[in-house]
Amino acid sequence: MQDQLSNTFAALADPTRRAILAHLALGESSVTELARPFEMSMPAVSKHLKVLERAGLIARGREAQWRPCRLEAGPLKEAANWIEEYRRFWAPYLDALERPTRSSPTKRKASGQRGPNRKRAKGETK
Amino acid sequence: MQDQLSNTFAALADPTRRAILAHLALGESSVTELARPFEMSMPAVSKHLKVLERAGLIARGREAQWRPCRLEAGPLKEAANWIEEYRRFWAPYLDALERPTRSSPTKRKASGQRGPNRKRAKGETK
């Protein structure tokens, strides 16, 4: 049997299921409403809903015909927590890929390039 | 072909792979080192590494024998972003489950006890 966190990530590993969750984030919804944006048969949508339900990411009402789906936020929070826990470790790796977009008041690194590898300014002589 | 975000979540949907990423968050590592904490054959560990590598979550050095693994933070950030994007929607659902635990920087309640239960300072007279 898989652990909860693995079930959550596995359920998130599909664009249709993520779109369903995004829709449900706005409020509960019937299966018919959820199926509308996707060019997909009702059984196909139902299959995705079952995966989300088994992972505990959604719950379904018991009202006879309608059975509205609603988001269950607990597992999403757990997944967010896992990624966040390691952010302080993986965030520095990002610095190599991109400049941080938050405006820091003091940019120590950027100021005063004095090393031998400093690019020469245009027109600057040796 | 699966989209990047689906690949990332699928790769995260396994406790061993998450443990490997947690280890690599501390720094690059050889496959032998990565295999040590798990009671697992080297081919089994290699299989997990291949999944992580295909998902772009790790990269491997080209040094002949050693080929150290290192974390690639980009896809993790993308996954974090996806969950965060919907936090404002799913967070309210959590309020019903738990009280927020974040400690506020100003503890108004604690400061300036002036009520009748305030402890008298040493030497203070009635």
Chai-1 contact restraints between the chains, C-beta under 6 A:
chainA,res_idxA,chainB,res_idxB,connection_type,confidence,min_distance_angstrom,max_distance_angstrom,comment,restraint_id
A,D3,B,P15,contact,1.0,0.0,6.0,A-B,restraint_1
A,S6,B,A13,contact,1.0,0.0,6.0,A-B,restraint_2
A,S6,B,D14,contact,1.0,0.0,6.0,A-B,restraint_3
A,F9,B,F9,contact,1.0,0.0,6.0,A-B,restraint_4
A,F9,B,L12,contact,1.0,0.0,6.0,A-B,restraint_5
A,F9,B,A13,contact,1.0,0.0,6.0,A-B,restraint_6
A,A10,B,A13,contact,1.0,0.0,6.0,A-B,restraint_7
A,L12,B,F9,contact,1.0,0.0,6.0,A-B,restraint_8
A,A13,B,S6,contact,1.0,0.0,6.0,A-B,restraint_9
A,A13,B,F9,contact,1.0,0.0,6.0,A-B,restraint_10
A,A13,B,A10,contact,1.0,0.0,6.0,A-B,restraint_11
A,D14,B,S6,contact,1.0,0.0,6.0,A-B,restraint_12
A,P15,B,D3,contact,1.0,0.0,6.0,A-B,restraint_13
A,A25,B,Y86,contact,1.0,0.0,6.0,A-B,restraint_14
A,A25,B,F89,contact,1.0,0.0,6.0,A-B,restraint_15
A,A25,B,W90,contact,1.0,0.0,6.0,A-B,restraint_16
A,L71,B,W90,contact,1.0,0.0,6.0,A-B,restraint_17
A,L71,B,Y93,contact,1.0,0.0,6.0,A-B,restraint_18
A,A73,B,W90,contact,1.0,0.0,6.0,A-B,restraint_19
A,A73,B,Y93,contact,1.0,0.0,6.0,A-B,restraint_20
A,A73,B,L94,contact,1.0,0.0,6.0,A-B,restraint_21
A,L76,B,W90,contact,1.0,0.0,6.0,A-B,restraint_22
A,K77,B,L94,contact,1.0,0.0,6.0,A-B,restraint_23
A,A80,B,I83,contact,1.0,0.0,6.0,A-B,restraint_24
A,I83,B,A80,contact,1.0,0.0,6.0,A-B,restraint_25
A,Y86,B,A25,contact,1.0,0.0,6.0,A-B,restraint_26
A,F89,B,A25,contact,1.0,0.0,6.0,A-B,restraint_27
A,W90,B,A25,contact,1.0,0.0,6.0,A-B,restraint_28
A,W90,B,L71,contact,1.0,0.0,6.0,A-B,restraint_29
A,W90,B,A73,contact,1.0,0.0,6.0,A-B,restraint_30
A,W90,B,L76,contact,1.0,0.0,6.0,A-B,restraint_31
A,Y93,B,L71,contact,1.0,0.0,6.0,A-B,restraint_32
A,Y93,B,A73,contact,1.0,0.0,6.0,A-B,restraint_33
A,L94,B,A73,contact,1.0,0.0,6.0,A-B,restraint_34
A,L94,B,K77,contact,1.0,0.0,6.0,A-B,restraint_35
A,L97,B,G74,contact,1.0,0.0,6.0,A-B,restraint_36
